[in-house]
Every structure is written in C-alpha cells, then in structure tokens.
Amino acid sequence: MIRVELAKLFRRPRTYVIAGLLCGLPLIVAIFLATTKIPPPPGQGGAFLSAVLSNGALYPAAAMALVLPVFLPVSVAVLAGDTVAGEAATGTLRYLLIRPVGRTRLLVAKLLSLIVFVLFAIGAVLVTSYITGLALFGATTSSAGVTLPPDVTSLSGVTISPAGLVLRLLGTVAYIVVSMLGVAAIALFLSTVTDSALGAAMGALAVLVTSQVLVTLDAAAAIRPYLPTRYWLAWIDFFREPVLWRDIERGAGIQLVYLVVLLGAAWANFLTKDVAN
Amino acid sequence: MIKTKDLTKRYGRTTAVDAVDLEVREGDRYGLLGPNGSGKTTLVRMLLGLVFATRGEIEVLGVPVPKRVREVLPSIGAMVEGPGAYPNMSGRTNLALFDAAGPGSMRRDRRRRVDEALERVGLAGIDRRPVRAYSLGMRQRLGLAGALLRKPRLLILDEPTNGLDPRGIHEVRDLLTALNADGTTVFLSSHLLAEIEAFCSRVGVMDRGRLVVQDQLDLLRTPTGRVVVGTPMPDAAVALLDGRVEGRDGDLLTVRHADPGALNTSLVEAGVTVTSMVPERRTLEQVVLDATTGSSDRVEARA
C-alpha cells in the first residue's frame, strides 16, 4: 500500500509544483540579496540571512528559515488535508477499502507518504539553495569547516567541521520533519472528519495562524509553551555552539504529543466512519 | 451468498434501511429494484463493510460482515455508486494501482489480468489518455473492469449501466449473463425496471428503506386472469363475449377469462377468427407499483 501511495504522490504534477514553489522563494531572495548587497541588519530579518553574503555555504540554513514559517506548513496542510477527503471526493476511497485495504493501513500509508513528501521538499530546497548560495555568494569554506555567523552563535567565529555541519543539518531536517508532522496530523484528522479537502486544509491553517498570533501575544503567555508553532524555529539552536538542546527537546516533545493525540483521534474516527460517498 | 437479518441503518432521525432480510443464493442473478433514495446504495455499502449497520446481521459468502469482511472482499467484485478513478492517470494505471493496493494480487500476471479485464468490458483499445478525458460510459466500463480484475465469485454492482448508451447496456447485460453462466453470482441494484426484468432471475423491491418484495421473477409475474386476444373481427368477438371484454385497442381485446384454451374454442366455434391469444401476466412494473407506496423523491405539502 505504501508503494501505491508513493506512486500516487510522485505521479501527481502538483508534488513537483509545490516543491518548485518552495525552492523558488529562497532563489528570489538570494537574487535580491546578491544584486543589492543589502543584508538585513544582524538579529533582524530571516535567520542567517545577514551571514550568507559572506558565506554562501550557509544559504541552505537561511532557506530553511525562509520556507518554514509559512510556505512549508501551507503545502503540508494542503497535501495532508487531501489525503482522506481527496480520496473520498474522487470516489476512490470506497474502492480502496473494498479492495480491501485496511483502514489503519490506509492511514499509515498516507502518513508515511506525507513524511516522504516533506523529506523530498526539504531535500529539494536544501540542494537548490546550496547551489544558489555557492553560485551567488561564493563560499569561504575551507577544509577546516564552516564558520558560524555571529548573529546566531553566542560565540562568534566558532568553526565547525564539515562532518559536524552535516550532522547539524540532519538534526535540522529531522526536527523540521517532526514539526511538519504536527501540521500533517491536524490536517489528516480534519480530513477524516470532513469530505472537503479544502475544508481540512483550511482548518489546519486556521489552527496554525491562531497559534502564530498567540505566540507573539504576551497576554497569552500562559499557554504559549503548548502552542504547536511555539518551537518551530528551535532548529536554529542546532547551529549554536554548543547545541542548545532545551527548546529543541521541548519542541519535539510538544509535536509528539500533538501527533499522538491527533493521529489517535483520526484513527478512531476513520475506523468507525461510514464511508458514504 | 448474501444473507441479512433485520438489517437497519439510521442516520439521525431518518431510517435509510429498515429491517431488511435479504437473501441472495449462489448462482442467482439478483436484481434489487427501487427508486432513488429507497436505500439501495446504503444497503450495498453495508454489505461491503463501508457503512456500519445500526442493527441487524449480515453474512456474505458465509462470513459475518463487517467483522470479518476483509476475508471475503478479495472474492467480491463491486461497483458502488459510480466508478472511482484517479483522474490524472490512465485507466490501465488506475487498475494496476488498485490491484497493487490490496492483498493477494500477483505482480507478474497483473498486466495480463488488467488487459483481460479491459478486453471483457470493451476497453481493450484504450491508450494512455488520463481518465479525466474519459466519457461517462468509458468510466463506467472501467469501473466494471476493476470489479472483474480478480475473477470474483460474487459481483455486487450498484447501477452498473448508468451513463451507458443502449448498445452499451446490452453489452454489459451479455457480459453479466456470460459471467453468471460461468458460476458468478450477480447482485445488481437499479432503479430501471427494464434492466432488472431483462436480466434478473430473482428480484427484490425496496421502498423507503424496506424490502417489500423478494421472490423469483417468474413467480412474481403471475397471470392476471385476463387474455389478450387478437382478431380481425373485434366487433363480432365483443358481441359474443358480452361484458367480459375489459379493454379494446384496435384488433386487440383484453378479455377476462380463466382459460385461454376454452376461450379460443368458443370464439372459433362461433366463427370468429383468432390471430393471437396471449394469457396476460402482471408486469414487473405492476408488481412494483402494487408494493410501493409512492415516489420517495416526491415531497408533498404537509396537511
């Protein structure tokens, strides 16, 4: 079943359109930065952005910081909202179920294909932005490794080895996948509730936007640590020396709780649902 | 093959299926007849474990549904409320994907089975066009091909001829007849009387969620006690039969008479030429009209 889901994912043109759009945003930003040479002041604007002018090798990290807050969650919400509701709308859900594909199995396959999509999208952004960074800003990497930018690290001028950089990037990817799974879980649950793929995606986005607004609101400080988007940017801590684990751990923990609760709800709902369309 | 007991499905306050005792036997050509909204589709969905019953029991191929429905689904081919396919892929890819999605399908003969199924439903020549570009009739045929893919023992088809032209309907009927002759039990639902009458040996009639009639078609079509007589001398015949003629349509007379043979003899002895003599049987339409109360999609004003 998972092979079938992957076949469906990679046969659909929209998968590539979304990935292309995700890659396009960092490219546009890079072109502006490279032509004007006006970096955002350190500490403002996207993370890493002021640093990339001096070192293009850091651009993948900057690109992640660009796509993560809005673009990536929107695309995950759209795809996850489509999982069950979309199959119901094309009339294929009932034919999968009488094939028979177990309902649990179907949900698991859908979730796995979402993970594959997130990995694919992140991978595409990382690769294209690395190439963009090197081509437009040049690299100052030596065999000694990459110098972390001063606006991110508390200690400026710390150099990490290429192997260390790869490890930190892998950690970043893993963290972002977990964060996006939280988004996927919300949309997937809504997708089992409604028959409208658009409705499920909109519902998930409404949750995320609300969460983003509340995160910045001091009056909502009491619930802030439990908001799904609170620790989304905690992956930046992977690029500090030493790695600051506190927010990363909290962020991953919260996403796991959301995942377990929402996937459990999606599973329970789907398993007892009348498939009547 | 299919047996339900007191099967009931309620959606809130509306009862979609109401205490249905369905029985489909091995080798049957069973036709479930009923107007739109009479609960046919909900019933079919419950048989396949898509919709869960509020009350009652279902047994399909000797196995309780929905509890162990996954054991029997591989030997059932089904089409429920129109075909479903991924619009951006070709019909062939669609069939292959559905085949790969479930258990018990051999990968090496998949291509052959897909080709055979397409051939059977008259789509052997389809190219790589996506299903999006198919006509309604082609989609219907594709859905049928999907149901036939694994040579099922039981076919459950909900409105299988929807969207087909008369020739297509005829082809599907021939196909189903051939499958039935090879031992496949066919259960189909339709709101078209003619379709059921032309194909089925056993008939069930649904009305507002209830199964109001279930019997062999030839038993349902009982003689009405009338004989349709064709004669070139209708006036003489009317004068002779005096009061027993209940209808007259040109040279055809509808005569109330229990015995066509005796009627023929008396007419001929009186010198009336008889060109045809057919004992009238109840039409299926009459059976349905007698058994049902009113059209379910009619909404009357409340008194």
Interface residues (C-beta under 8 A of the other chain):
Chain A: M1 R3 V4 A7 K8 R11 R12 P13 T90 G91 T92 L93 R94 Y95 L96 L97 I98 R99 P100 V101 G102 T272 D274 V275 A276
Chain B: T42 R45 L48 G49 L50 V51 F52 V69 R70 L73 P74 I76 A78 V80 E81 G82 P83 G84 A85 Y86 P87 N88 M89 T93 L97 F98 A100 A101 G102 P103 G146
